């Protein structure tokens, strides 16, 4: 017992340990990011402040204005800026096309900030509109991810089967012979349960995101006059739904060339980019979860190396990976235990074969799990209600007998 108390994760299961480690790593990631951005951007900020103070002083002396008058005028401009008024002539903010662009940034959670509602009724309507719109868009992204994974799994599995056919493992007619099970039958059974690795899917989605971003950057550079690197920066900020608002596309009144084609291309590129980056983020989260499982196993081994064998065995059982973990399993055909890569279609090895369905990512909520949890809660509440009724009946009978 003393040995268990001395272990790092003695009283913590693998889910809580993974959550705690992820929270600590995210905090360290934020601290490192803050240090890097502070070192990169703070000198530029200081130079901008010094330059602005010098220009402000020169302007007040040149036009014989007081500092208070200039600051008051600048506050008026800031109010106009919130309403969408800029020094340069831009497209109307609240005509139908501008409003459509705005609601697109709302439901996609991009939120550039170039256009915001100024009326009380508009702000109230935005709360309810965004609640339903954001939830529907997230559902659309999840369904899009499922179809992308299905297509990629079909293509990768077809390529895998073709490779085995060329190697002579599986016959081209895919028919079983009437003979006794042999090595070829076992190989065919293994191939039937094969699923693509999460790393292959992540690589394909990464390549697709890079291709879409490069093509969109070329279009933005030509239409908006941005540098190519600035266009790539805008693509990542927009596709990942960060949406700073420092650079926003399709805001001019008129563009050289076919303006309708450019705005349609802008809509399609943002749609494809957001869907692709969202899918990539979900797949990367699976890889991060695998890394956390590996770190927990390593920490469990190091923590209990000086403890007794019983404690280290208990830690190994508590911290064994249940989802998204690469672990040796039995093939079920007499083969020795072999290492199998994690499938993109399940969040555990062969989980789809045990629960009768396919789950996309351990980070995404499964409706089947939600319904199952609701059924369990309903059954528990019904059982507790029945027990309460029985206890009440017994009490009433006892009182009546007295």
Secondary structure, 3 states (H helix, E strand, C coil): CHHHHHCCCCCCCHHHHHHHHHHHHHHHHHHHHHHHHHHHHHHHHHHHHHHHHHHHHHHHHHCCCCHHHHHHHHHHHHHHHHCCCCCCCECCCCCHHHHHHHHHHHHCCCCCCCCCCCCHHHHHHHHHHHHHHHHHHHHHHHHHHHHHHHHHHHHHHHHHHHHHHHCCCCCCCCCCCCCCCCHHHHHHHHHHCCCCEHHHHHHHHHHHHHHHHHHHHHHHHHHHCCCHHHHHHHHHHHHCCCCCCCCCCCCECCCCCCHHHHHHHHHHHHHHHHHHHHHHHHHHHHHHHHHHHHHHHHHHHHHCCCCCHHHHHHHHHHCCCCCCCCCEECCCCCCCCEECCCECCCCCCCHHHHHCCCCCCCCCCCHHHHHHHHHHHHHHHHHHHHHHHHHHHHHHHHHHHC
